[in-house]
């Protein structure tokens, strides 16, 4: 694997053209008129947006281990020690073991990916993540052929995580992906935002980002990754199976039982803060729809 650092690369170097979400970059490459004309209308409506500010991204968070309020993580997450850090990779892998954060980072290619982020509560942001492909990490451990799913676990340290005194969720926070979802090039482990170390409240030192799924799939501060042949449990599915399925793909046509998923409210953004239509697979339909061909997405929500 190549060892390079994101700062030396421009966005064009590291992000496939189809993934561009930032109108500025398109305009820079094509000239404003051409760029707008080439964009389909529904994409124009949503993607003609600047990324959210670092302040917005790091102030409005969901990280229940630090409390259920949006500002609780920012207030309390400084208590979490993120150094040293290691991730146990086990289950159906060829090289199981504890991988230190430093060793992982020395093997990974860290890039910037500007992704739309859609929370199941119907708010959204645009986030410039720095991270590496989860596939590269899984390949480091070597997935065995019988591995069909990937399970993830967040660190659990009640002394550093005051929110875990409440039974709002069953701790530790756990998540899961099917192997093809985990290996998809859009799926990353984020380690930074705006080229800065990822703030604790956003899931330091590494958190999952799966941009076509609702935000709760983005498990934070990961300490264990287990390759298995069975669909793993997920925290929100355990808490409310009727409301939160295993797949959790962003889908404007399948409502959450208590509210519509057809539109979203952009956090921040003044003029742009009015509700916008939510796009199928959060706008990544072209890249990921084939993963779900033949599946009834109402049943597998
Ligand atoms: N991971 C852990 N460990 N604990 C959590 O409470 N919340 C999830 C997800 N990952 C959560 C978590 C939810 S509901 C969302 S919407 C996203 O993190 C929010 O990520 P952000 O705070 O970086 O925007």
Boltz pocket constraint, residues with backbone or C-beta under 6 A from the ligand:
constraints:
  - pocket:
      binder: B
      contacts: [[A, 57], [A, 60], [A, 61], [A, 62], [A, 63], [A, 64], [A, 65], [A, 118], [A, 119], [A, 120], [A, 154], [A, 173], [A, 201], [A, 202], [A, 203], [A, 214], [A, 215], [A, 216], [A, 217], [A, 218], [A, 219], [A, 220], [A, 221]]
      max_distance: 6.0
